[in-house]
Amino acid sequence: MTSERHRVVVIGGGFGGLNATRALSGADVDVTVVDRTNYHLFQPLLYQVAAGIMPEGLIAPALRSVITKQANARALLADVYDLDLGQKVVRARQPDGRPLELAYDTLVVATGATHSYFGNDHFAEFAPGMKTVEDARYLRDGILSKFEMAEIESDPQERAEWLTFVVIGAGPTGVELVGQVAELAHKVLPRDYRSVNTTEARIVLLEGAGAVLPPFDPKLQRYTRKRLEKMGVEVRLNTLAVDMDHDSITVKGPDGLARSRIWAAGVQASPLARMLAEKTSAEIDRAGRVAVQPDCTLPGHPEVYVIGDMASLNKLPGVAQPAIQEGKYVGKVIGARLAGKQVEPFKYFNKGSMATIGYNAAVADAFGMKFTGFVGYIMWSLVHVMYLIGWGNRLGTLYTWGRALVFSNNRAHRIITFEEARDELAEGRNRAGRPAPILPRTPAAEDPPTRAR
Ligand SMILES: Cc1cc2nc3c(=O)[nH]c(=O)nc-3n(C[C@H](O)[C@H](O)[C@H](O)COP(=O)(O)OP(=O)(O)OC[C@H]3O[C@@H](n4cnc5c(N)ncnc54)[C@H](O)[C@@H]3O)c2cc1C
């Protein structure tokens, strides 16, 4: 890549950033994708990593391998902490802590969203959420550790506490996760344990609203609730988690003793959205998303595009399709503008929504129709496989699912060590290694920046 060409810096190699990068493959530009992970994560299947069904590699291919054939693009592993819109410079931290400066002519910001504990940030210590591969592995260790503890435990009350799992939030992620915990407890694990009857596990889904899957059609909501209850999940609607500590969770109503809590209740935009709003006249919405113009640019900055979960445009939901479509649109717009062409505002095409409830059951709202059960599951499977990156991952995923479908106790990824279980169970455990929902440390003034070529 030569430095005289128009420089496009894309921050975030998720759905938005990757699609913007790919749409620029034919343009006369140099693209640098900066991400704080070295992989492109297919978040919709993350819960399957947490449930021990899939290995993470199938849903998180290395970013540089995804763009390997795109000669005008490269990937860098760095954590962006400042955007200097005046100097047109992105400031990031390299893995060794030193700063990195990247000059741009056009900037695409697509850093997604993080968990939101709705002002109860201390919940993060007791109810981890799921946003990265590391989070999913951590949840998997946590779930499996509780079953291991229950097997050793002789006191019936203590054992019941180890075997109580509470998922907070009945959106698609919460429903998918709770369904997997139920399948583990009722179908996968029973024959592997000797002292404990894993089917006695109490699996609770808490939801503050009056229905599961709040944005879905009422018919699909009712189906989902019934199906979950049939799988042994206790669905508690209109119920808010008001407090929690290491051993218990307090809800409005009776308290529950549970050592396993999973947060699937809310997200807020990446902190870079607020930073961009503070540096410009752009507004910020309740989810922390920065309002963009109809062409996805930041007000007053036609060279800065903000897309995906961190952008607020036409009240679009924070799901994959808007991010993918905005990414493709922005890539085309950048190329068209360099060629001196006019562009139309972004138009969203709603392809529908879907969620799985467990093996063999899903709900889908697509093509103007509602699907449930096995038909919904087949649709869900095909759509998700189609959107994975690369045929190797697609075939690997189909094989993994087929194997788990035929051998219902087959979860190949159930490995934990004593140390992992100990760290997960320790009170006041150190989560320093996990991404914090705050801006990373700014490198010290004496750290000399590396200027990327
Ligand atoms: C568990 C889960 C399940 C989901 N299921 C579905 C589903 O079934 N269907 C659906 O449509 N949507 C689903 N979603 C939502 C969907 O994944 C998001 O809407 C989509 O990923 C948004 O794309 P994005 O490009 O805006 O952000 P992301 O895909 O999140 O990408 C953001 C990227 O930015 C990087 N990044 C963040 N901060 C920095 C920084 N400071 N410096 C450098 N890099 C940074 C991140 O590492 C990441 O790679 C799910 C989300 C989750 C978490």
The ligand as an SDF file (V2000), in Angstrom:
LIG
                    3D

 53 58  0  0  0  0  0  0  0  0999 V2000
  -24.6320  -12.1980   22.4180 C   0  0  0  0  0  0  0  0  0  0  0  0
  -25.1920  -11.4140   21.2660 C   0  0  0  0  0  0  0  0  0  0  0  0
  -26.1240  -12.0120   20.4320 C   0  0  0  0  0  0  0  0  0  0  0  0
  -26.6470  -11.2990   19.3580 C   0  0  0  0  0  0  0  0  0  0  0  0
  -27.5590  -11.9140   18.5460 N   0  0  0  0  0  0  0  0  0  0  0  0
  -28.0300  -11.2640   17.4700 C   0  0  0  0  0  0  0  0  0  0  0  0
  -28.9100  -11.9090   16.5640 C   0  0  0  0  0  0  0  0  0  0  0  0
  -29.2850  -13.0610   16.7710 O   0  0  0  0  0  0  0  0  0  0  0  0
  -29.3160  -11.2140   15.4720 N   0  0  0  0  0  0  0  0  0  0  0  0
  -28.9020   -9.9420   15.2240 C   0  0  0  0  0  0  0  0  0  0  0  0
  -29.2760   -9.3660   14.2040 O   0  0  0  0  0  0  0  0  0  0  0  0
  -28.0820   -9.3050   16.0650 N   0  0  0  0  0  0  0  0  0  0  0  0
  -27.6230   -9.9340   17.1790 C   0  0  0  0  0  0  0  0  0  0  0  0
  -26.7710   -9.2970   18.0480 N   0  0  0  0  0  0  0  0  0  0  0  0
  -26.4300   -7.8870   17.7840 C   0  0  0  0  0  0  0  0  0  0  0  0
  -25.3710   -7.7600   16.7080 C   0  0  0  0  0  0  0  0  0  0  0  0
  -24.3220   -8.6640   16.9450 O   0  0  0  0  0  0  0  0  0  0  0  0
  -24.8690   -6.3130   16.7040 C   0  0  0  0  0  0  0  0  0  0  0  0
  -25.9610   -5.4800   16.4200 O   0  0  0  0  0  0  0  0  0  0  0  0
  -23.7690   -6.1070   15.6730 C   0  0  0  0  0  0  0  0  0  0  0  0
  -22.6430   -6.8750   15.9960 O   0  0  0  0  0  0  0  0  0  0  0  0
  -23.3860   -4.6340   15.5800 C   0  0  0  0  0  0  0  0  0  0  0  0
  -22.3460   -4.4860   14.6710 O   0  0  0  0  0  0  0  0  0  0  0  0
  -21.2740   -3.3330   14.8730 P   0  0  0  0  0  0  0  0  0  0  0  0
  -20.3570   -3.3890   13.7190 O   0  0  0  0  0  0  0  0  0  0  0  0
  -21.9580   -2.0610   15.1840 O   0  0  0  0  0  0  0  0  0  0  0  0
  -20.4980   -3.7230   16.2120 O   0  0  0  0  0  0  0  0  0  0  0  0
  -19.7090   -5.0440   16.5570 P   0  0  0  0  0  0  0  0  0  0  0  0
  -20.0520   -6.1530   15.6480 O   0  0  0  0  0  0  0  0  0  0  0  0
  -19.9060   -5.2310   18.0170 O   0  0  0  0  0  0  0  0  0  0  0  0
  -18.1980   -4.6620   16.2590 O   0  0  0  0  0  0  0  0  0  0  0  0
  -17.5260   -3.6970   17.0130 C   0  0  0  0  0  0  0  0  0  0  0  0
  -16.0410   -3.9480   16.8830 C   0  0  0  0  0  0  0  0  0  0  0  0
  -15.3600   -2.8250   17.4050 O   0  0  0  0  0  0  0  0  0  0  0  0
  -14.2590   -3.2690   18.1970 C   0  0  0  0  0  0  0  0  0  0  0  0
  -13.9780   -2.2130   19.1700 N   0  0  0  0  0  0  0  0  0  0  0  0
  -14.7980   -1.7410   20.1400 C   0  0  0  0  0  0  0  0  0  0  0  0
  -14.2030   -0.7270   20.8020 N   0  0  0  0  0  0  0  0  0  0  0  0
  -12.9940   -0.5480   20.2330 C   0  0  0  0  0  0  0  0  0  0  0  0
  -11.9140    0.3350   20.4760 C   0  0  0  0  0  0  0  0  0  0  0  0
  -11.9760    1.2610   21.4260 N   0  0  0  0  0  0  0  0  0  0  0  0
  -10.8060    0.2280   19.7200 N   0  0  0  0  0  0  0  0  0  0  0  0
  -10.7120   -0.7260   18.7390 C   0  0  0  0  0  0  0  0  0  0  0  0
  -11.7230   -1.5840   18.4640 N   0  0  0  0  0  0  0  0  0  0  0  0
  -12.8400   -1.4990   19.1970 C   0  0  0  0  0  0  0  0  0  0  0  0
  -14.7640   -4.5570   18.8280 C   0  0  0  0  0  0  0  0  0  0  0  0
  -13.6770   -5.3840   19.2330 O   0  0  0  0  0  0  0  0  0  0  0  0
  -15.5870   -5.1660   17.6910 C   0  0  0  0  0  0  0  0  0  0  0  0
  -14.8150   -6.0030   16.8790 O   0  0  0  0  0  0  0  0  0  0  0  0
  -26.2340   -9.9690   19.1220 C   0  0  0  0  0  0  0  0  0  0  0  0
  -25.2980   -9.3680   19.9670 C   0  0  0  0  0  0  0  0  0  0  0  0
  -24.7710  -10.0940   21.0230 C   0  0  0  0  0  0  0  0  0  0  0  0
  -23.7580   -9.4610   21.9390 C   0  0  0  0  0  0  0  0  0  0  0  0
  1  2  1  0
  2  3  1  0
  2 52  2  0
  3  4  2  0
  4  5  1  0
  4 50  1  0
  5  6  2  0
  6  7  1  0
  6 13  1  0
  7  8  2  0
  7  9  1  0
  9 10  1  0
 10 11  2  0
 10 12  1  0
 12 13  2  0
 13 14  1  0
 14 15  1  0
 14 50  1  0
 15 16  1  0
 16 17  1  0
 16 18  1  0
 18 19  1  0
 18 20  1  0
 20 21  1  0
 20 22  1  0
 22 23  1  0
 23 24  1  0
 24 25  2  0
 24 26  1  0
 24 27  1  0
 27 28  1  0
 28 29  2  0
 28 30  1  0
 28 31  1  0
 31 32  1  0
 32 33  1  0
 33 34  1  0
 33 48  1  0
 34 35  1  0
 35 36  1  0
 35 46  1  0
 36 37  1  0
 36 45  1  0
 37 38  2  0
 38 39  1  0
 39 40  1  0
 39 45  2  0
 40 41  1  0
 40 42  2  0
 42 43  1  0
 43 44  2  0
 44 45  1  0
 46 47  1  0
 46 48  1  0
 48 49  1  0
 50 51  2  0
 51 52  1  0
 52 53  1  0
M  END
$$$$
